[in-house]
């Protein structure tokens, strides 16, 4: 017996034996009672380090205490978000804990006490009306196509998600507690992110990091952040109150390859940002599905963030304004005042700092004693202005014309030469650099410049300064708002540039229309170097 091998005191042994005795006599003791056994369970913020033998002892002593006053006790299963692993003794709980909603936005739902049996997510509640419409939480996890048939097939069914009353749940999975038979519910302890989307998008650095986990961080941070309208808090990088840790990420609809991108940034990011999180994939989820397929057993997730790409697209912000699933999580939390440091990306800083620390990046040198602008009182200027041009000229597609590239490099070189040693230009060919080198270069960048493409995803790793800027070059007439939205959400200024014409949101007539004209993906994109160099100079010198 493993328990006896651990160091138990004489008192512990007595308690264990007493507990066993109680378990033995429990059925008899309860025979005359009039109301069900009621155990007060405090699921409050217990430290996660409680060792299993102690936990078991706590449980038996609770039962001991309960049996002496069976008549008066009342059930109180408190429903706080659990911080750290739960200590809920679900095996013997007379009532399975009800599911509750901690926070929700379309495609992003943070539950306490969610269940899963045979691949159906189960909400145990006597008041289903407390929950959002199912189609805003879950979908059938098919790859998305823009056809009416596919859109209809992605609507959730009763097999995607369902509601059970507490009585129904007890009938389905409850044990005969009075006769010492435990509930058939198995707690997947700790805090989980459950990703309900196929590999279609997850295989891309942008979609996994700058979309999915950008949204996870906004939502997770926001759900545990007190609402505030304090403008000062909006302008600070942190540190802010830390949310509970993420112990586990389940990519339920894709295999181990399906969430990894070709260059390997997704794996780098996941391990660097969440070094202690377990990652499960489709095969692991299938194991859990198959062994509960008979429906008489269930998994219990004490705290789980369910992310669902199709459900996010059913929300107004993602569906009709941004096409960014993260936008639902971010805008929802921002509207409630639950993102700390919202104007400078403070809520994202813990993730970025963890990744940059892994990459060997030291915090950015910032200039002190800079004049303070009323609009941006807290972020200092960088000690050095670093312009990084991510060149795609050795990539497969979406290149500048040969003359445009040469003209751009010449104009940028001329600019930094004129400005002297407090300016620096890096022309970065990502293909020829290690991941560490790429992140080190981007982390110290003030002005990030590049043709629309995955390389610009690195903008989420820029260390913010007062004038941090992304300049995205498009084929004339083309526009996509992946990087525009992401930069803005971090408080980074974004310019779209078409040859010699620049535009930023809030200046002129707002955001351009999304369009992918012929030539968008081609290798003949024009860029007028002198105009772009002038834009950079104006942004830095005149803080336009
Ligand atoms: C790009 O801008 C320059 C400067 O205004 C202009 O001379 C050139 O014709 C433009 N190129 C294209 C393809 O529009």
Boltz pocket constraint, residues with backbone or C-beta under 6 A from the ligand:
constraints:
  - pocket:
      binder: B
      contacts: [[A, 499], [A, 500], [A, 526], [A, 527], [A, 528]]
      max_distance: 6.0
